Amino acid sequence: MAKGYWIFHATVTDPEAYKKYIERDAEAFAKYGARFLVRGGAFQRVEGQARDRHVVIEFESYETAQACYHSPEYQAASAFRQAGAVTDLVIIEGTP
């Protein structure tokens, strides 16, 4: 079964609201077995546009990645993310 991934790009506009998101997202990520492969860190934009922060999260499956996003736990946390950052997020199926 192919793994699922979140690929997330963010520009934080309200650090306090974004901090609350980080404090609250852990519950959903623990429940769905999320594993952070990239969380911030140095980067170089070589083509196109880039936001300030980049995150890649791995899940056991594409379905699990979707379930985490749509879970009540994550949706409660995401309100703080939406208040504190401009984001792009895709959920994608990995290769088998």
Rosetta constraint file for C-alpha pairs under 8 A:
AtomPair CA 1 CA 61 HARMONIC 6.80 0.50
AtomPair CA 1 CA 96 HARMONIC 6.00 0.50
AtomPair CA 2 CA 60 HARMONIC 7.71 0.50
AtomPair CA 2 CA 61 HARMONIC 5.78 0.50
AtomPair CA 2 CA 62 HARMONIC 6.92 0.50
AtomPair CA 2 CA 93 HARMONIC 6.52 0.50
AtomPair CA 2 CA 94 HARMONIC 5.39 0.50
AtomPair CA 2 CA 95 HARMONIC 5.64 0.50
AtomPair CA 2 CA 96 HARMONIC 4.36 0.50
AtomPair CA 3 CA 58 HARMONIC 6.97 0.50
AtomPair CA 3 CA 59 HARMONIC 5.83 0.50
AtomPair CA 3 CA 60 HARMONIC 5.00 0.50
AtomPair CA 3 CA 61 HARMONIC 4.00 0.50
AtomPair CA 3 CA 62 HARMONIC 5.63 0.50
AtomPair CA 3 CA 93 HARMONIC 6.16 0.50
AtomPair CA 3 CA 94 HARMONIC 5.17 0.50
AtomPair CA 3 CA 95 HARMONIC 7.34 0.50
AtomPair CA 3 CA 96 HARMONIC 7.37 0.50
AtomPair CA 4 CA 58 HARMONIC 5.95 0.50
AtomPair CA 4 CA 59 HARMONIC 5.01 0.50
AtomPair CA 4 CA 60 HARMONIC 6.32 0.50
AtomPair CA 4 CA 61 HARMONIC 4.52 0.50
AtomPair CA 4 CA 62 HARMONIC 3.68 0.50
AtomPair CA 4 CA 63 HARMONIC 7.12 0.50
AtomPair CA 4 CA 64 HARMONIC 7.08 0.50
AtomPair CA 4 CA 65 HARMONIC 5.46 0.50
AtomPair CA 4 CA 91 HARMONIC 7.03 0.50
AtomPair CA 4 CA 92 HARMONIC 5.77 0.50
AtomPair CA 4 CA 93 HARMONIC 4.64 0.50
AtomPair CA 4 CA 94 HARMONIC 5.60 0.50
AtomPair CA 5 CA 56 HARMONIC 6.74 0.50
AtomPair CA 5 CA 57 HARMONIC 5.44 0.50
AtomPair CA 5 CA 58 HARMONIC 4.62 0.50
AtomPair CA 5 CA 59 HARMONIC 5.94 0.50
AtomPair CA 5 CA 62 HARMONIC 6.91 0.50
AtomPair CA 5 CA 65 HARMONIC 6.35 0.50
AtomPair CA 5 CA 91 HARMONIC 5.62 0.50
AtomPair CA 5 CA 92 HARMONIC 5.28 0.50
AtomPair CA 5 CA 93 HARMONIC 6.37 0.50
AtomPair CA 5 CA 94 HARMONIC 6.89 0.50
AtomPair CA 6 CA 55 HARMONIC 7.72 0.50
AtomPair CA 6 CA 56 HARMONIC 5.61 0.50
AtomPair CA 6 CA 57 HARMONIC 5.09 0.50
AtomPair CA 6 CA 58 HARMONIC 6.71 0.50
AtomPair CA 6 CA 65 HARMONIC 7.04 0.50
AtomPair CA 6 CA 89 HARMONIC 6.71 0.50
AtomPair CA 6 CA 90 HARMONIC 5.68 0.50
AtomPair CA 6 CA 91 HARMONIC 4.60 0.50
AtomPair CA 6 CA 92 HARMONIC 6.43 0.50
AtomPair CA 7 CA 54 HARMONIC 7.67 0.50
AtomPair CA 7 CA 55 HARMONIC 6.01 0.50
AtomPair CA 7 CA 56 HARMONIC 4.77 0.50
AtomPair CA 7 CA 57 HARMONIC 6.77 0.50
AtomPair CA 7 CA 89 HARMONIC 5.68 0.50
AtomPair CA 7 CA 90 HARMONIC 5.36 0.50
AtomPair CA 7 CA 91 HARMONIC 6.50 0.50
AtomPair CA 7 CA 92 HARMONIC 7.66 0.50
AtomPair CA 8 CA 54 HARMONIC 5.74 0.50
AtomPair CA 8 CA 55 HARMONIC 4.98 0.50
AtomPair CA 8 CA 56 HARMONIC 6.26 0.50
AtomPair CA 8 CA 87 HARMONIC 7.09 0.50
AtomPair CA 8 CA 88 HARMONIC 5.72 0.50
AtomPair CA 8 CA 89 HARMONIC 4.40 0.50
AtomPair CA 8 CA 90 HARMONIC 6.56 0.50
AtomPair CA 9 CA 50 HARMONIC 7.68 0.50
AtomPair CA 9 CA 51 HARMONIC 5.82 0.50
AtomPair CA 9 CA 52 HARMONIC 7.41 0.50
AtomPair CA 9 CA 53 HARMONIC 5.67 0.50
AtomPair CA 9 CA 54 HARMONIC 4.59 0.50
AtomPair CA 9 CA 55 HARMONIC 6.41 0.50
AtomPair CA 9 CA 87 HARMONIC 5.58 0.50
AtomPair CA 9 CA 88 HARMONIC 5.15 0.50
AtomPair CA 9 CA 89 HARMONIC 6.44 0.50
AtomPair CA 10 CA 51 HARMONIC 5.41 0.50
AtomPair CA 10 CA 52 HARMONIC 5.97 0.50
AtomPair CA 10 CA 53 HARMONIC 5.01 0.50
AtomPair CA 10 CA 54 HARMONIC 6.43 0.50
AtomPair CA 10 CA 85 HARMONIC 6.19 0.50
AtomPair CA 10 CA 86 HARMONIC 5.61 0.50
AtomPair CA 10 CA 87 HARMONIC 4.29 0.50
AtomPair CA 10 CA 88 HARMONIC 6.45 0.50
AtomPair CA 11 CA 51 HARMONIC 5.22 0.50
AtomPair CA 11 CA 52 HARMONIC 4.88 0.50
AtomPair CA 11 CA 53 HARMONIC 6.12 0.50
AtomPair CA 11 CA 85 HARMONIC 5.45 0.50
AtomPair CA 11 CA 86 HARMONIC 5.28 0.50
AtomPair CA 11 CA 87 HARMONIC 6.45 0.50
AtomPair CA 12 CA 18 HARMONIC 6.90 0.50
AtomPair CA 12 CA 52 HARMONIC 7.36 0.50
AtomPair CA 12 CA 53 HARMONIC 7.84 0.50
AtomPair CA 12 CA 84 HARMONIC 5.92 0.50
AtomPair CA 12 CA 85 HARMONIC 4.16 0.50
AtomPair CA 12 CA 86 HARMONIC 6.47 0.50
AtomPair CA 13 CA 84 HARMONIC 5.37 0.50
AtomPair CA 13 CA 85 HARMONIC 4.92 0.50
AtomPair CA 13 CA 86 HARMONIC 7.03 0.50
AtomPair CA 14 CA 18 HARMONIC 6.23 0.50
AtomPair CA 14 CA 83 HARMONIC 7.29 0.50
AtomPair CA 14 CA 84 HARMONIC 4.33 0.50
AtomPair CA 14 CA 85 HARMONIC 6.46 0.50
AtomPair CA 15 CA 19 HARMONIC 5.99 0.50
AtomPair CA 15 CA 84 HARMONIC 6.35 0.50
AtomPair CA 16 CA 20 HARMONIC 6.49 0.50
AtomPair CA 16 CA 84 HARMONIC 7.29 0.50
AtomPair CA 17 CA 21 HARMONIC 6.49 0.50
AtomPair CA 17 CA 80 HARMONIC 5.41 0.50
AtomPair CA 17 CA 81 HARMONIC 6.83 0.50
AtomPair CA 17 CA 83 HARMONIC 6.28 0.50
AtomPair CA 17 CA 84 HARMONIC 4.74 0.50
AtomPair CA 18 CA 22 HARMONIC 6.37 0.50
AtomPair CA 18 CA 80 HARMONIC 6.06 0.50
AtomPair CA 18 CA 81 HARMONIC 5.37 0.50
AtomPair CA 18 CA 83 HARMONIC 7.47 0.50
AtomPair CA 18 CA 84 HARMONIC 4.70 0.50
AtomPair CA 18 CA 85 HARMONIC 6.69 0.50
AtomPair CA 19 CA 23 HARMONIC 6.27 0.50
AtomPair CA 20 CA 24 HARMONIC 6.26 0.50
AtomPair CA 20 CA 77 HARMONIC 7.83 0.50
AtomPair CA 20 CA 80 HARMONIC 6.26 0.50
AtomPair CA 20 CA 81 HARMONIC 8.00 0.50
AtomPair CA 21 CA 25 HARMONIC 5.93 0.50
AtomPair CA 21 CA 77 HARMONIC 5.24 0.50
AtomPair CA 21 CA 78 HARMONIC 6.44 0.50
AtomPair CA 21 CA 79 HARMONIC 7.63 0.50
AtomPair CA 21 CA 80 HARMONIC 4.89 0.50
AtomPair CA 21 CA 81 HARMONIC 5.29 0.50
AtomPair CA 22 CA 26 HARMONIC 7.03 0.50
AtomPair CA 22 CA 77 HARMONIC 7.91 0.50
AtomPair CA 24 CA 74 HARMONIC 7.98 0.50
AtomPair CA 24 CA 76 HARMONIC 7.99 0.50
AtomPair CA 24 CA 77 HARMONIC 5.24 0.50
AtomPair CA 25 CA 29 HARMONIC 6.35 0.50
AtomPair CA 25 CA 73 HARMONIC 7.47 0.50
AtomPair CA 25 CA 74 HARMONIC 5.97 0.50
AtomPair CA 25 CA 77 HARMONIC 5.38 0.50
AtomPair CA 25 CA 78 HARMONIC 7.56 0.50
AtomPair CA 26 CA 30 HARMONIC 5.95 0.50
AtomPair CA 27 CA 31 HARMONIC 6.20 0.50
AtomPair CA 27 CA 73 HARMONIC 6.72 0.50
AtomPair CA 27 CA 74 HARMONIC 7.77 0.50
AtomPair CA 28 CA 32 HARMONIC 6.21 0.50
AtomPair CA 28 CA 68 HARMONIC 6.34 0.50
AtomPair CA 28 CA 71 HARMONIC 7.38 0.50
AtomPair CA 28 CA 73 HARMONIC 5.28 0.50
AtomPair CA 28 CA 74 HARMONIC 5.33 0.50
AtomPair CA 29 CA 33 HARMONIC 5.94 0.50
AtomPair CA 29 CA 34 HARMONIC 4.88 0.50
AtomPair CA 29 CA 35 HARMONIC 7.87 0.50
AtomPair CA 29 CA 68 HARMONIC 7.12 0.50
AtomPair CA 29 CA 74 HARMONIC 7.94 0.50
AtomPair CA 30 CA 34 HARMONIC 6.24 0.50
AtomPair CA 32 CA 59 HARMONIC 7.34 0.50
AtomPair CA 32 CA 64 HARMONIC 6.61 0.50
AtomPair CA 32 CA 65 HARMONIC 7.67 0.50
AtomPair CA 32 CA 67 HARMONIC 7.94 0.50
AtomPair CA 32 CA 68 HARMONIC 5.95 0.50
AtomPair CA 33 CA 59 HARMONIC 6.29 0.50
AtomPair CA 33 CA 60 HARMONIC 7.21 0.50
AtomPair CA 34 CA 57 HARMONIC 6.25 0.50
AtomPair CA 34 CA 58 HARMONIC 5.70 0.50
AtomPair CA 34 CA 59 HARMONIC 5.12 0.50
AtomPair CA 34 CA 60 HARMONIC 7.85 0.50
AtomPair CA 35 CA 57 HARMONIC 5.52 0.50
AtomPair CA 35 CA 58 HARMONIC 5.05 0.50
AtomPair CA 35 CA 59 HARMONIC 6.55 0.50
AtomPair CA 36 CA 55 HARMONIC 7.50 0.50
AtomPair CA 36 CA 56 HARMONIC 6.12 0.50
AtomPair CA 36 CA 57 HARMONIC 4.48 0.50
AtomPair CA 36 CA 58 HARMONIC 6.26 0.50
AtomPair CA 37 CA 55 HARMONIC 7.50 0.50
AtomPair CA 37 CA 56 HARMONIC 5.42 0.50
AtomPair CA 37 CA 57 HARMONIC 5.67 0.50
AtomPair CA 37 CA 58 HARMONIC 6.78 0.50
AtomPair CA 38 CA 54 HARMONIC 7.02 0.50
AtomPair CA 38 CA 55 HARMONIC 4.91 0.50
AtomPair CA 38 CA 56 HARMONIC 4.83 0.50
AtomPair CA 38 CA 57 HARMONIC 6.96 0.50
AtomPair CA 39 CA 53 HARMONIC 7.80 0.50
AtomPair CA 39 CA 54 HARMONIC 6.23 0.50
AtomPair CA 39 CA 55 HARMONIC 4.52 0.50
AtomPair CA 39 CA 56 HARMONIC 6.68 0.50
AtomPair CA 40 CA 53 HARMONIC 5.29 0.50
AtomPair CA 40 CA 54 HARMONIC 5.29 0.50
AtomPair CA 40 CA 55 HARMONIC 6.12 0.50
AtomPair CA 41 CA 53 HARMONIC 7.80 0.50
AtomPair CA 41 CA 54 HARMONIC 7.80 0.50
AtomPair CA 45 CA 49 HARMONIC 7.26 0.50
AtomPair CA 45 CA 50 HARMONIC 6.32 0.50
AtomPair CA 58 CA 65 HARMONIC 7.76 0.50
AtomPair CA 59 CA 64 HARMONIC 6.25 0.50
AtomPair CA 59 CA 65 HARMONIC 5.55 0.50
AtomPair CA 60 CA 64 HARMONIC 6.42 0.50
AtomPair CA 60 CA 65 HARMONIC 7.66 0.50
AtomPair CA 61 CA 65 HARMONIC 6.34 0.50
AtomPair CA 61 CA 93 HARMONIC 7.51 0.50
AtomPair CA 62 CA 66 HARMONIC 6.34 0.50
AtomPair CA 62 CA 91 HARMONIC 7.60 0.50
AtomPair CA 62 CA 92 HARMONIC 6.72 0.50
AtomPair CA 62 CA 93 HARMONIC 5.13 0.50
AtomPair CA 62 CA 94 HARMONIC 7.59 0.50
AtomPair CA 63 CA 67 HARMONIC 6.09 0.50
AtomPair CA 64 CA 68 HARMONIC 6.11 0.50
AtomPair CA 65 CA 69 HARMONIC 6.51 0.50
AtomPair CA 65 CA 91 HARMONIC 6.81 0.50
AtomPair CA 66 CA 70 HARMONIC 6.32 0.50
AtomPair CA 66 CA 91 HARMONIC 6.88 0.50
AtomPair CA 67 CA 71 HARMONIC 5.88 0.50
AtomPair CA 68 CA 74 HARMONIC 6.56 0.50
AtomPair CA 69 CA 74 HARMONIC 5.86 0.50
AtomPair CA 69 CA 75 HARMONIC 6.93 0.50
AtomPair CA 70 CA 74 HARMONIC 6.83 0.50
AtomPair CA 70 CA 75 HARMONIC 6.46 0.50
AtomPair CA 71 CA 75 HARMONIC 6.15 0.50
AtomPair CA 72 CA 76 HARMONIC 6.08 0.50
AtomPair CA 73 CA 77 HARMONIC 6.58 0.50
AtomPair CA 74 CA 78 HARMONIC 5.94 0.50
AtomPair CA 75 CA 79 HARMONIC 6.62 0.50
AtomPair CA 76 CA 80 HARMONIC 7.84 0.50
AtomPair CA 77 CA 81 HARMONIC 6.89 0.50
AtomPair CA 78 CA 82 HARMONIC 6.06 0.50
AtomPair CA 79 CA 83 HARMONIC 6.23 0.50
AtomPair CA 80 CA 84 HARMONIC 6.02 0.50
AtomPair CA 81 CA 85 HARMONIC 5.75 0.50
AtomPair CA 82 CA 86 HARMONIC 6.83 0.50
AtomPair CA 82 CA 87 HARMONIC 7.59 0.50
